[in-house]
Amino acid sequence: MDARVDIIDETQARIDLAAALRMTARAGMNEAVANHYSIALSADGMRFLINPKWMHWGRVKASDMVLVDLNDGTVHDNVDTTAMKIHGQVHKLCPAARVVMHLHPIMTTALASIDPPGMPAIDQNSARYHNRLAVDLGYGGMANSDAEGARLAGLMGNKSRLLMGNHGVMITAPTMGEAWDDIYTFDRAAQTVIAAMSTGRPLLTLSEADAEQTAQDWEMIGDFCIAHFEEMKLILDAECPDYKD
């Protein structure tokens, strides 16, 4: 599933979306029954699947995913308003963002709440985001309008990640596998950075050249990211195969 395909198979997209949600819950990165993931079925981003409102990610199934078509103007009572406003606008305005993930993991949100928010390149994982992370400093409450969704989409620019000040993170990618590995690694990197900061000693940051080279190296191993996702699906297949239902 990627942005180069005009139409993504809905059945497989439902399975992969449910899998990503289950994986996130298993990793302890979800928050209550909040937050949202989506995948666009059409290349223009106007038709997408999104997780249902207020259902715990540890029990979602493929059949629970909600199909949204922005062309028909349907109001979906089973989709959280903030999810519709953020994901609807990002898919519409950034169609290359085939997959959109928005989370509030603890350490990632801690990074988003430091002045200034950011991800210092202190190791291999954190360097993945060097010069590749947009930052939002305009948090003004929950995203309950199309205008707020459009504002967030506009901040992305040519980047695929947005660290949302006082809020959380948004990750976009052409495939579910790349998105899942990205958001997983982002929070792992955040944990390392916060742990290093907690020592009270100066951070040993990578040089500009080394950080940039590491970020480029990450961009060359998309197959690693997809393999991570596929391996996690095999674990789900063995331990809780009902996610496919």
N, C-alpha and C positions, 0 to 999 in steps of 0.2 A: 504494500500500500504506500504510494507516494504521490507527490504533487505532479509528477510527470504523467500520471494516469488520469484521463478525463473523468471516468466514473469508477468509483471504488465499490467492490462487492459489499452489499449491505450486511449479508450474513456474517462474513468474515470480520467486517468492521465491528459488528456488535460483539463478537467473541473477543476480539483484541481489546476493545474498550473495557469490557467487563474484566478481562484479565489484568489490565493495567490498574484498574481500581482495586481489585483484590490484592495485587502486589503492593500497592501503596499502603493499604491497611496493614498488611503483614509487616511492612517495614516501619510501622508506627508513625508514618508521615501524614496521615489524614487527621482531620479535626472534627470530632463529633459526627454530625451528619451534614456538615457544610463542605464547601469547596467543590470544584467541578472540572471535569475533563470532557473534551469533545473531539470528534473527527469529522471532517467534511467529506461527504460522498461525492459531491460535484466539484469540478475544478474551479468554478467561480465562487465557491464557499457558501452558496445560498442554501444548500441542503446539507444538514449535518446531524449527527447523532450526539446526544449529550446524556449524562447520567441524571436519573430522576431526582426530584426534590426530596430531601430529608430522608433518604434511605442509606443505611450504613453500608460503607463500601466493602465491609467484610462479608456481605451476603448478596451483593448484587449479581444479577445474571444477565446474559446477553439479551434475553427477551424483555428485560426491564428498561433498556436504553430507549430514549425518546427521540423520535425522528422529527426534526424541525425543518420546515421549508419557509424561508424568509419571503418567498414570492407570494405566498397565499395569505399572509397576515394573521394566521391562526394564533390565538392566545393559548398558551400551554400552561394550565394551572398546575401541572405536575413537574414543572421546571422552575427552579428558583429564579426570581426576578433578576438578581445580580448576575446569575449565570447567563441568562438570555442577553442582558445588556452588554456584558463583556464579550462573551464568545460570539454572539451574533455580529457585533461590529468588527471584531478581529477577523473572523472568517470572511466577512463581506469586504473589508478594506485591505486585508492582507491575505489574498487567496493562496499564496505560496505556503502559508501557515496551515497546512492540512490538518495538523493535530495541535490542539491548544490545551495546556494544562495549567491550572491555577491552584496553588496550595499555600497554607500557612504553617509549614513545619517550624518547630521551635527554634532551632539554631539558624535556619534561614531567615526567619522573622526577626531574630535578634540582630543579624547583620543588617537587615532592612531598617532597624531602629537605632543604629549608631550614626552619629553625625561626623562625616557624611556617610551615607550607606555605600557599600561597595564590597568587592571580593578581592582582597590583596593576594597577589600571586606568591604564595609561600611554599607550595608543593606542586606535584604533578596534577592533582585534581583541580586545585584552585586556579592554576595557570590555564586550564581549559577555557576559562572565561575572560582571559586577559584581552582588553580592547574589544570585547564581544558582548558586553553587558550594558543595556540601557538602564537608566535609573529614573524613577518617578519620585519627585519631591512635592507632588500636589495632592496628597491624600486629603479628602474632605468629607469622609463618611462613606457609607456603603454605596456601591455603584448601581444606582437605581434609575439611570437614564441612558438613552442612546448616546447622548452627548458625552457622558463620562466614558462609555465604552469606546467611542471614537477618539477621545483624548488619549486613552491608553494605547489604542492601536497606532495613533500618530507618533507616540513616543518611541515605538519600536524601531522606526526608521529602517535601516538595513540590517538590524540585529534581530536575533531570534529569542533573546531572553530579556526580561524586564524585571529588575529588582524594584519592588514597589515599596517605597518608603513608608514606614509605620504600618505596613500591611502584610506583605508576603512576596511571592514570586510568580511570574508567568513564564512558561517555557513553550515555545512553538517549534515544530519540526515537520518535515515532509512525511515521516512515517511514525507509527506508534512506537516501534522499537527504539528509534533514535530519541524520541521524546521521553520515553520512560527512562532510558539510561541517562539522559541528560539531567532530568529532574532528580533522579536518585544520586547521581554524582555531585550535583550542585549542593544537595543537603549534606552529603558526606564532607565536601570541601568546607561548608559552613561550620560543621562540627569541629573540624581541625583548626580553622581560623579562630573560632571562639575559644577553643581550648588553649591555643597559643596565647591569645590575648589575656586569658585569665591568669597567666603566670605573672603578669605585670612587667615582663621583660620585653625589650624591643623585638619586633618581628624581623626575621631573616628573610627578606623578600628577594625573589629572583631578579636578575638584571632584566632590563627591557628586552634585550636580544634573546635571552634564554626563555623568558616568559612567552614571547611571541613565537619562538620556535616550538615550544611545547604546545601552544594553542593550535598551531598549524599541524603538528603531529597528530593531535586529537582529530582534526578534520579529515585525516587520511584513513581513519579506522572506523568508518561507519559500519562495516561488517561486524566489528567487535560489539558495537552497541546493539545491533539487531540480534546477534548471537546471545547476548545477555538476556534480552527479552524472551527469545525463544526457549532458552534454558529455564527461565522462570515459569514459562507456560507448561513445560514438562513437569515441573514440580506441582503446579496446580492440577494438571491432568491426573497425577498420582494421588494427590491428597484431597482435592475438592473439585472433582470434575463437573460438578453441577453449575459452575460458572458459565459453561457453554450453553446451558438450557435456555 
